[in-house]
Amino acid sequence: MDFRLRPARDLGLAPGERLRSHAREAGLGSLALRSLWRGGVGAYLRLAHRLEVTGQQNLPAGPPFILVANHCSHLDTLALGSILHGEAGRRAHALAAGDVFFRTGATALFAAYAVNALPVWRKRTKAGEIAMLRERLVEDRLVYILFPEGTRSRDGAMAPFQPGIGTLVAGLPVPVVPCRLEGCHAAWPADRRLPRPGKIRLTIGRPLDFAGLPNARAGWVEAASACEAAVRALG
């Protein structure tokens, strides 16, 4: 067995810097808090939204993998996170808009320790940050949840996928699982402060493979296009 002991990636980071770092690793406290949060969210989704999941057998047996889906509500992340159990649930990170969820200390604490989100800074994510996300995905056997449209839809219609998803997956031997959410926009649209009860359906498609694509602009665009087509086909 090839066993290597290495220090935590976030060793030495100041608390505020650690919250917003792509190197952040989970401690016992954050794992316990996230377990409680996930249990509460799962119960809420069953009771208030009667969450119905189709295609669960298409999820890979274990990490690493990526879930991609259409995006029109904060319920989207909760619904996708709720289908991950065991090792996948413990290693799951939502990639969240840094300018929304990591803007203040309070929101950053919640995003980091309850949702286990990692920040993506719109229009200013650096190449080194993308490289770190790619490295951690494979080496730390993580699960990423992300929405390639880049922002929530205001009318429920799905927008084109941005090539940013391609920068994460092109050339990597990591399954990308397309998912389609229905009902989230009606239950909690972007212009509503709090959600209301309403049926949510989640369809999980067969994993996509982008290991053969070049990690360059052409490969990024092709990956984004393939992910978008796969999600649309689930509707």
Protein Blocks (a to p, Z undefined) as FASTA:
>chain_A
ZZdddddfkgoiafklmmmpckbccdfklmmmmmmmmmmmmmmmmmmnopacehklmpcf
bdcdddddddfbfklmmmmmmmpghjllmmpccdddfklmmmpmklmmmmmmmnopacdd
ehiacfklmmmmmmmmmmnopaddddfkopacfklpacdddfklmmmmgopacdcddddd
ehjlmmmcfkbfbdcdddddddddddddfklpccdfklmmmmmmmmmmmmmmmZZ
